[in-house]
């Protein structure tokens, strides 16, 4: 599941969220700028699904029904910049099998 999730992790700012074959999302890659980022959209657009995806990457329990219909697996990746080192990154991921 998480390749670098440890107590006392130095993960800092979320840089990127990649979601593949999760619920209604085929493939999505979001890059976040420094500062304040806002996710908006109509009801049912998938905003909560993005928050759920981030939770999965950080170790939340998953429901296997979230794997997109017709897909073998779903994958969520979250890339964080390190709080302590300028050019250091931590990648958290979750592979969900039906």
N, C-alpha and C positions, 0 to 999 in steps of 0.2 A: 504494500500500500504506500505509505509515505517513506520515501527513501532517505529523508533527512530530518524527519520529525523527532525532536528530542526535547527533553525538559531543558529550559533555559536557552532555547534556540535564539539565534541572533537575527532572525528574519525581521525585516523592516517593512518598507513600502511595497505594496502589491504593484508589480510592473505589468503583468500579463496574465490573462486567464484564457485557457484553451479548453474547449468542450467538444467532444466528438461522440455522436450517436447516443445522446442523453435525451430521453423523452422526445420532444418535438424538434430538438436541435440536431441537424445533420453534422455540421462542422462550423465552429465559431471561434474566432480569435480576437480577443479584446486587449488593446494596449492602453494602459493608464498613464496619463501625464502626471508630472509632479504637481502637487496642489490638490485642489478640490475637484473630484470627478462625480458626475451625476448620471444615473441610469434612469431614463424615462421611457414611457411607452403606454399604449392603450391597455386596458384590461385584457388579460389573456395573452399578452405579447411575450411573456417569459421572464419578466424581471425577477420574480421570486425563484424561478428555476436557476438563474445565475447565482443567486445567493446560496441556494441549496448546493449547487455545483462547487462553489468555493468551500462550503462546509465539508463536502465529501473529500476534497483534496486535503483538508486539514484533519481528517479522521472521523467525521460523523458517520453514523451507521447508514447503510444504503438499503433501498428497496429494489430488489432485482427487476421489478416491473418498470423501472426507469430506463432500462435499455431500450433504445428506439426499435420499433417494430421492424423486423427484417435484418437487424444488425446482430453480430455475434457477441460483441462486447461494447461497453461504453467506456470512455476515458476522459478524465478531467485532470488538467495540469494547471498549477498556479506557480508563477515565478515571482519571487520576492527579492528585492535588493537587500543586501546585508546592512544592518544598522551600524556596524563597526568598520567595515572596509568599503571603500568607494567602488571598486571593480569586482566585488564578490557577490554571488547570487546563490539562492537556495531554491530548488525546485521541489515542490510537493505534488504528488500525483496519486490518483486512485483509478484502478481498473475494476470495472464492475462486470461480472459475468452473470448471465441469466440462469 
